[in-house]
């Protein structure tokens, strides 16, 4: 099975409006490694991968807290 086929199956099972978003987000969240997610999704570009990844709320909170002076 190709990565793209796995993504399609998982996205259909999750009822995703955007084909890979739930799976891409789940793959990305533990490591926050866009290149790992890109490889697992079978995508050619990290720019494309980013369109499918929803940033975890925790990551946004951590970045905001780190920016407070």
C-alpha positions as CSV (number, residue, x, y, z in Angstrom):
1,X,0.0,0.0,0.0
2,X,1.2,3.5,-0.9
3,X,1.2,6.3,1.7
4,X,-1.3,8.1,-0.4
5,X,-3.7,5.1,-0.3
6,X,-3.4,4.8,3.4
7,X,-4.1,8.5,3.9
8,X,-7.2,8.1,1.6
9,X,-8.5,5.2,3.6
10,X,-7.9,6.9,7.0
11,X,-9.4,10.2,5.8
12,X,-12.5,8.5,4.5
13,X,-12.9,6.6,7.8
14,X,-12.5,9.9,9.8
15,X,-14.9,11.8,7.6
16,X,-12.4,14.5,6.7
17,X,-13.4,17.4,4.6
18,X,-9.8,18.0,3.6
19,X,-8.4,14.6,2.5
20,X,-5.3,14.2,4.7
21,X,-5.8,16.7,7.5
22,X,-6.7,14.4,10.4
23,X,-4.1,11.8,9.6
24,X,-1.4,14.4,8.9
25,X,-2.1,16.2,12.1
26,X,-2.0,12.9,14.1
27,X,1.4,12.0,12.5
28,X,2.8,15.5,13.0
29,X,1.6,16.2,16.6
30,X,3.9,13.9,18.7
31,X,7.2,15.0,17.1
32,X,6.2,18.3,15.4
33,X,8.5,17.1,12.6
34,X,7.1,18.2,9.2
35,X,9.6,16.2,7.2
36,X,8.5,12.9,9.0
37,X,4.9,13.7,8.2
38,X,5.8,14.6,4.6
39,X,7.5,11.2,4.2
40,X,4.7,9.2,5.8
41,X,2.1,11.0,3.6
42,X,4.1,10.4,0.5
43,X,4.2,14.1,-0.4
44,X,7.0,15.8,-2.4
45,X,7.1,19.1,-0.6
46,X,7.0,20.3,3.0
47,X,4.9,23.3,1.7
48,X,2.2,20.9,0.5
49,X,2.5,18.9,3.8
50,X,1.9,22.1,5.8
51,X,-1.5,22.6,4.1
52,X,-2.7,19.3,5.6
53,X,-1.3,19.7,9.2
54,X,-3.3,21.5,11.8
55,X,-0.9,22.9,14.4
56,X,-1.7,21.5,17.9
57,X,-3.1,24.1,20.3
58,X,-0.5,23.1,22.8
59,X,2.3,24.1,20.3
60,X,0.6,27.5,19.9
61,X,0.3,28.0,23.6
62,X,4.0,27.1,24.2
63,X,5.1,29.5,21.5
64,X,3.0,32.3,23.0
65,X,4.4,31.6,26.5
66,X,8.0,31.6,25.2
67,X,7.4,35.0,23.5
68,X,6.2,36.7,26.6
69,X,9.0,39.0,27.9
